[in-house]
Amino acid sequence: MATKDVIYELRTKAGLSQDELAEKVFVTRQAVSRWETGETVPNTETLKLLSELFGVSINALLGVPQKRICQCCGMPLEDEITGRNADGTPNADYCKWCYADGTYTYSDMDDLIDVCVKHMVGKDFTEEQARTYMKQVLPRLDYWKRYEELSDDGQFEAFKRKLIDEINDLHIEGMPKLEKLNALVGSFVNLEYLLPSGMKAKFLDDNTTYLGNQLEPEFGGERCFGVLANMDFILICTYAEGGADPELVLYKKR
């Protein structure tokens, strides 16, 4: 798809007029019109603004066909699951689970393999095969090849450990000790809770990456504990299979 068609499609899908788009990226309506007729293309700085506004990569704006994979976990990448830099712009090299707001969320390859394998095992792919595959693939990816250069010297891991200690210090009845926190994208864990008032509410942002885990209750039963947290809050809930019938146990500001 040509750049002119990409911009037109993104603008109309977002419900923006040419004037409204022009205002958001600091150009004239005539400039937007020239883009959409193919007379000109946006300059580099404007492409960055359009990338941030529409949540797509610059390559996507330019109509460049690409088969991308996350350079941390190897997942096929599409614009909808692309990680974001600290300034909110998409990072074309990583998924939301491995890179969020300019922070790499995994520093231990074995931890990442444990998380990925759960989603790879199926009828024709055993756990052993999945682990073998990941151990072959991950060392070839850019993040792990450049880990010493890209890592934050353990700062994020220290933050996760502090969060784990805070959560365990809450001593939630029936919830086992939390050992790990994994990266979880809001849209996959944003459950809707029934409040005492009878209203229903969600507490998460679908586009934000959080830290969390699922825990089996100490005393058995069909419900699981869900733990979610970030720099601002800790949320603990229970739910049935598939996230059904969620109940909020605790929501605590940090």
C-alpha positions as a Markdown table, in Angstrom:
| # | Residue | x | y | z |
|---|---|---|---|---|
| 1 | Met | 0.0 | 0.0 | 0.0 |
| 2 | Ala | 1.4 | 3.4 | -0.9 |
| 3 | Thr | 2.0 | 6.1 | 1.7 |
| 4 | Lys | -0.9 | 8.2 | 0.4 |
| 5 | Asp | -3.3 | 5.3 | 0.9 |
| 6 | Val | -1.9 | 4.5 | 4.3 |
| 7 | Ile | -2.3 | 8.0 | 5.6 |
| 8 | Tyr | -5.8 | 8.3 | 4.2 |
| 9 | Glu | -6.9 | 4.9 | 5.7 |
| 10 | Leu | -5.4 | 5.8 | 9.2 |
| 11 | Arg | -7.0 | 9.3 | 9.2 |
| 12 | Thr | -10.5 | 8.1 | 8.2 |
| 13 | Lys | -10.3 | 5.1 | 10.6 |
| 14 | Ala | -9.5 | 7.6 | 13.4 |
| 15 | Gly | -12.5 | 9.8 | 12.4 |
| 16 | Leu | -10.3 | 12.8 | 11.6 |
| 17 | Ser | -10.8 | 15.4 | 9.0 |
| 18 | Gln | -7.8 | 16.7 | 7.0 |
| 19 | Asp | -7.9 | 19.9 | 9.1 |
| 20 | Glu | -8.0 | 17.9 | 12.4 |
| 21 | Leu | -5.0 | 15.8 | 11.3 |
| 22 | Ala | -3.1 | 18.8 | 10.2 |
| 23 | Glu | -3.6 | 20.5 | 13.5 |
| 24 | Lys | -2.4 | 17.4 | 15.4 |
| 25 | Val | 0.9 | 17.2 | 13.5 |
| 26 | Phe | 1.5 | 21.0 | 13.0 |
| 27 | Val | 1.1 | 21.2 | 9.3 |
| 28 | Thr | -1.5 | 22.8 | 7.0 |
| 29 | Arg | -4.6 | 21.1 | 5.6 |
| 30 | Gln | -3.0 | 21.5 | 2.1 |
| 31 | Ala | 0.0 | 19.5 | 3.2 |
| 32 | Val | -2.3 | 16.6 | 4.3 |
| 33 | Ser | -4.1 | 16.8 | 1.0 |
| 34 | Arg | -0.8 | 16.6 | -0.9 |
| 35 | Trp | 0.2 | 13.5 | 1.1 |
| 36 | Glu | -3.1 | 11.8 | 0.3 |
| 37 | Thr | -2.9 | 12.6 | -3.4 |
| 38 | Gly | 0.7 | 11.3 | -3.5 |
| 39 | Glu | 2.1 | 14.7 | -4.5 |
| 40 | Thr | 4.4 | 14.7 | -1.5 |
| 41 | Val | 5.3 | 12.6 | 1.5 |
| 42 | Pro | 5.7 | 13.8 | 5.2 |
| 43 | Asn | 9.2 | 14.7 | 6.3 |
| 44 | Thr | 11.1 | 12.7 | 8.9 |
| 45 | Glu | 9.9 | 14.8 | 11.9 |
| 46 | Thr | 6.3 | 14.6 | 10.7 |
| 47 | Leu | 6.5 | 10.9 | 10.2 |
| 48 | Lys | 7.6 | 10.5 | 13.8 |
| 49 | Leu | 4.5 | 12.5 | 14.9 |
| 50 | Leu | 2.2 | 10.5 | 12.7 |
| 51 | Ser | 3.8 | 7.3 | 14.0 |
| 52 | Glu | 3.0 | 8.3 | 17.6 |
| 53 | Leu | -0.5 | 9.6 | 16.8 |
| 54 | Phe | -1.6 | 6.5 | 15.0 |
| 55 | Gly | 0.5 | 3.9 | 16.9 |
| 56 | Val | 2.1 | 2.5 | 13.8 |
| 57 | Ser | 5.8 | 2.2 | 12.7 |
| 58 | Ile | 7.3 | 4.6 | 10.3 |
| 59 | Asn | 7.9 | 1.7 | 7.9 |
| 60 | Ala | 4.2 | 1.0 | 8.0 |
| 61 | Leu | 3.5 | 4.7 | 7.2 |
| 62 | Leu | 5.8 | 4.4 | 4.2 |
| 63 | Gly | 4.1 | 1.3 | 3.0 |
| 64 | Val | 7.2 | -0.9 | 3.4 |
| 65 | Pro | 6.2 | -4.6 | 3.6 |
| 66 | Gln | 8.0 | -6.2 | 6.5 |
| 67 | Lys | 7.9 | -9.4 | 8.4 |
| 68 | Arg | 9.2 | -8.4 | 11.8 |
| 69 | Ile | 9.7 | -10.5 | 15.0 |
| 70 | Cys | 10.3 | -9.3 | 18.5 |
| 71 | Gln | 14.1 | -9.2 | 19.1 |
| 72 | Cys | 13.6 | -10.4 | 22.6 |
| 73 | Cys | 11.1 | -13.3 | 22.5 |
| 74 | Gly | 10.8 | -14.0 | 18.7 |
| 75 | Met | 7.1 | -13.3 | 18.5 |
| 76 | Pro | 5.8 | -12.1 | 15.0 |
| 77 | Leu | 5.2 | -8.4 | 15.3 |
| 78 | Glu | 2.3 | -6.3 | 14.1 |
| 79 | Asp | 1.7 | -2.7 | 14.9 |
| 80 | Glu | -1.0 | -3.5 | 17.4 |
| 81 | Ile | 1.4 | -5.3 | 19.7 |
| 82 | Thr | 4.5 | -3.2 | 19.1 |
| 83 | Gly | 6.3 | -1.9 | 22.2 |
| 84 | Arg | 6.8 | 1.8 | 22.9 |
| 85 | Asn | 9.7 | 4.0 | 23.7 |
| 86 | Ala | 9.7 | 6.3 | 26.7 |
| 87 | Asp | 8.4 | 9.1 | 24.6 |
| 88 | Gly | 5.4 | 7.1 | 23.4 |
| 89 | Thr | 6.7 | 6.3 | 19.9 |
| 90 | Pro | 6.5 | 2.7 | 18.6 |
| 91 | Asn | 9.7 | 0.7 | 18.8 |
| 92 | Ala | 9.7 | -1.5 | 15.7 |
| 93 | Asp | 12.0 | -4.2 | 17.2 |
| 94 | Tyr | 10.0 | -5.3 | 20.3 |
| 95 | Cys | 6.6 | -6.5 | 21.4 |
| 96 | Lys | 4.6 | -4.9 | 24.3 |
| 97 | Trp | 5.4 | -7.8 | 26.6 |
| 98 | Cys | 9.2 | -7.4 | 26.2 |
| 99 | Tyr | 9.5 | -3.7 | 26.0 |
| 100 | Ala | 7.2 | -1.1 | 27.6 |
| 101 | Asp | 7.7 | 2.7 | 27.9 |
| 102 | Gly | 11.4 | 2.4 | 27.2 |
| 103 | Thr | 12.1 | -0.5 | 29.6 |
| 104 | Tyr | 13.1 | -4.0 | 28.8 |
| 105 | Thr | 11.0 | -6.3 | 30.9 |
| 106 | Tyr | 13.1 | -9.5 | 30.8 |
| 107 | Ser | 16.7 | -9.9 | 32.0 |
| 108 | Asp | 16.6 | -13.7 | 32.5 |
| 109 | Met | 16.3 | -15.9 | 29.4 |
| 110 | Asp | 15.1 | -18.9 | 31.3 |
| 111 | Asp | 12.2 | -16.8 | 32.9 |
| 112 | Leu | 11.2 | -15.7 | 29.4 |
| 113 | Ile | 11.3 | -19.2 | 28.1 |
| 114 | Asp | 9.1 | -20.4 | 31.0 |
| 115 | Val | 6.5 | -17.7 | 30.1 |
| 116 | Cys | 6.6 | -18.4 | 26.3 |
| 117 | Val | 6.4 | -22.2 | 26.6 |
| 118 | Lys | 3.0 | -22.1 | 28.3 |
| 119 | His | 1.6 | -20.5 | 25.2 |
| 120 | Met | 3.4 | -22.7 | 22.7 |
| 121 | Val | 2.5 | -26.2 | 23.9 |
| 122 | Gly | -0.2 | -27.9 | 21.9 |
| 123 | Lys | -1.3 | -31.2 | 20.4 |
| 124 | Asp | 1.6 | -31.2 | 17.9 |
| 125 | Phe | 4.2 | -29.4 | 20.0 |
| 126 | Thr | 5.3 | -30.7 | 23.3 |
| 127 | Glu | 6.8 | -28.7 | 26.2 |
| 128 | Glu | 10.2 | -30.3 | 25.6 |
| 129 | Gln | 10.1 | -29.3 | 21.9 |
| 130 | Ala | 9.0 | -25.8 | 22.8 |
| 131 | Arg | 11.9 | -25.3 | 25.2 |
| 132 | Thr | 14.4 | -26.7 | 22.8 |
| 133 | Tyr | 13.1 | -24.4 | 20.1 |
| 134 | Met | 13.3 | -21.3 | 22.3 |
| 135 | Lys | 16.8 | -22.1 | 23.5 |
| 136 | Gln | 17.9 | -22.2 | 19.9 |
| 137 | Val | 16.1 | -19.0 | 18.8 |
| 138 | Leu | 16.6 | -16.6 | 21.7 |
| 139 | Pro | 20.4 | -16.4 | 21.6 |
| 140 | Arg | 20.2 | -15.3 | 18.0 |
| 141 | Leu | 18.0 | -12.3 | 18.7 |
| 142 | Asp | 19.4 | -8.8 | 18.9 |
| 143 | Tyr | 18.4 | -8.1 | 22.6 |
| 144 | Trp | 20.1 | -11.2 | 23.9 |
| 145 | Lys | 23.2 | -10.8 | 21.7 |
| 146 | Arg | 23.5 | -7.2 | 23.0 |
| 147 | Tyr | 22.3 | -7.8 | 26.5 |
| 148 | Glu | 25.3 | -6.3 | 28.3 |
| 149 | Glu | 24.9 | -3.1 | 26.2 |
| 150 | Leu | 21.1 | -2.9 | 26.5 |
| 151 | Ser | 20.4 | -4.0 | 30.1 |
| 152 | Asp | 19.8 | -1.6 | 32.9 |
| 153 | Asp | 22.3 | -3.2 | 35.4 |
| 154 | Gly | 19.5 | -4.9 | 37.2 |
| 155 | Gln | 17.4 | -1.8 | 38.1 |
| 156 | Phe | 14.1 | -3.2 | 36.7 |
| 157 | Glu | 14.7 | -6.6 | 38.4 |
| 158 | Ala | 15.3 | -4.8 | 41.7 |
| 159 | Phe | 12.0 | -2.9 | 41.2 |
| 160 | Lys | 10.2 | -6.2 | 40.5 |
| 161 | Arg | 11.7 | -7.7 | 43.6 |
| 162 | Lys | 10.5 | -4.8 | 45.7 |
| 163 | Leu | 7.0 | -5.1 | 44.3 |
| 164 | Ile | 7.0 | -8.9 | 45.1 |
| 165 | Asp | 8.0 | -8.2 | 48.7 |
| 166 | Glu | 5.3 | -5.6 | 49.0 |
| 167 | Ile | 2.6 | -7.9 | 47.7 |
| 168 | Asn | 3.7 | -10.8 | 49.9 |
| 169 | Asp | 3.7 | -8.5 | 52.9 |
| 170 | Leu | 0.0 | -8.0 | 52.4 |
| 171 | His | -0.6 | -11.6 | 53.5 |
| 172 | Ile | -3.8 | -12.2 | 51.4 |
| 173 | Glu | -5.7 | -15.1 | 52.9 |
| 174 | Gly | -5.4 | -18.2 | 50.7 |
| 175 | Met | -3.0 | -16.7 | 48.3 |
| 176 | Pro | 0.4 | -18.5 | 48.1 |
| 177 | Lys | 3.7 | -16.7 | 48.1 |
| 178 | Leu | 4.4 | -14.7 | 45.0 |
| 179 | Glu | 7.7 | -15.7 | 43.4 |
| 180 | Lys | 7.7 | -14.0 | 40.0 |
| 181 | Leu | 6.1 | -11.1 | 38.1 |
| 182 | Asn | 5.7 | -11.2 | 34.3 |
| 183 | Ala | 4.9 | -8.5 | 31.8 |
| 184 | Leu | 1.1 | -8.5 | 30.9 |
| 185 | Val | -0.6 | -6.3 | 28.4 |
| 186 | Gly | -3.7 | -4.5 | 29.8 |
| 187 | Ser | -6.1 | -5.6 | 27.0 |
| 188 | Phe | -5.5 | -9.3 | 28.0 |
| 189 | Val | -6.1 | -8.8 | 31.8 |
| 190 | Asn | -8.5 | -5.8 | 32.0 |
| 191 | Leu | -11.3 | -7.6 | 33.8 |
| 192 | Glu | -14.6 | -5.9 | 34.6 |
| 193 | Tyr | -15.5 | -5.9 | 38.3 |
| 194 | Leu | -18.9 | -5.6 | 40.0 |
| 195 | Leu | -18.8 | -2.9 | 42.6 |
| 196 | Pro | -20.9 | -2.7 | 45.8 |
| 197 | Ser | -23.0 | 0.0 | 44.2 |
| 198 | Gly | -24.0 | -2.4 | 41.5 |
| 199 | Met | -21.9 | -0.6 | 38.9 |
| 200 | Lys | -19.2 | -2.4 | 36.9 |
| 201 | Ala | -15.7 | -1.0 | 36.4 |
| 202 | Lys | -12.4 | -1.7 | 34.8 |
| 203 | Phe | -9.2 | -0.4 | 36.4 |
| 204 | Leu | -6.6 | -0.9 | 33.7 |
| 205 | Asp | -5.5 | 0.7 | 30.5 |
| 206 | Asp | -5.7 | -1.7 | 27.5 |
| 207 | Asn | -2.6 | -0.3 | 25.9 |
| 208 | Thr | -0.4 | -0.3 | 29.0 |
| 209 | Thr | 2.0 | -3.1 | 30.0 |
| 210 | Tyr | 1.7 | -4.2 | 33.7 |
| 211 | Leu | 3.5 | -6.7 | 35.9 |
| 212 | Gly | 1.5 | -9.7 | 37.2 |
| 213 | Asn | 0.9 | -13.4 | 37.6 |
| 214 | Gln | -1.7 | -16.0 | 38.2 |
| 215 | Leu | -1.6 | -18.1 | 41.3 |
| 216 | Glu | -3.4 | -21.3 | 42.4 |
| 217 | Pro | -5.1 | -20.9 | 45.8 |
| 218 | Glu | -3.4 | -22.6 | 48.7 |
| 219 | Phe | -6.5 | -24.5 | 49.8 |
| 220 | Gly | -7.7 | -25.7 | 46.3 |
| 221 | Gly | -10.8 | -24.7 | 44.5 |
| 222 | Glu | -11.7 | -23.7 | 41.0 |
| 223 | Arg | -10.8 | -20.0 | 41.3 |
| 224 | Cys | -7.4 | -18.4 | 40.8 |
| 225 | Phe | -5.7 | -15.4 | 42.2 |
| 226 | Gly | -4.7 | -12.7 | 39.8 |
| 227 | Val | -2.0 | -10.2 | 40.7 |
| 228 | Leu | -1.3 | -7.0 | 38.8 |
| 229 | Ala | 0.9 | -4.0 | 39.7 |
| 230 | Asn | 3.0 | -1.2 | 38.5 |
| 231 | Met | 4.7 | 1.9 | 40.0 |
| 232 | Asp | 1.3 | 3.3 | 41.1 |
| 233 | Phe | -0.8 | 0.5 | 42.4 |
| 234 | Ile | -1.3 | -3.1 | 43.4 |
| 235 | Leu | -4.4 | -5.0 | 42.4 |
| 236 | Ile | -5.3 | -8.5 | 43.6 |
| 237 | Cys | -8.4 | -10.4 | 42.4 |
| 238 | Thr | -9.9 | -13.8 | 42.1 |
| 239 | Tyr | -11.6 | -15.3 | 39.0 |
| 240 | Ala | -13.0 | -18.5 | 37.6 |
| 241 | Glu | -11.7 | -20.2 | 34.4 |
| 242 | Gly | -11.0 | -17.8 | 31.5 |
| 243 | Gly | -11.3 | -14.8 | 33.8 |
| 244 | Ala | -15.0 | -15.3 | 34.4 |
| 245 | Asp | -16.8 | -13.9 | 37.4 |
| 246 | Pro | -13.9 | -11.7 | 38.7 |
| 247 | Glu | -13.9 | -10.4 | 42.2 |
| 248 | Leu | -11.7 | -7.6 | 43.5 |
| 249 | Val | -9.9 | -8.6 | 46.6 |
| 250 | Leu | -7.6 | -5.5 | 47.0 |
| 251 | Tyr | -6.7 | -2.3 | 45.1 |
| 252 | Lys | -4.0 | -0.4 | 46.8 |
| 253 | Lys | -2.2 | 2.8 | 45.8 |
| 254 | Arg | 1.5 | 2.7 | 46.2 |
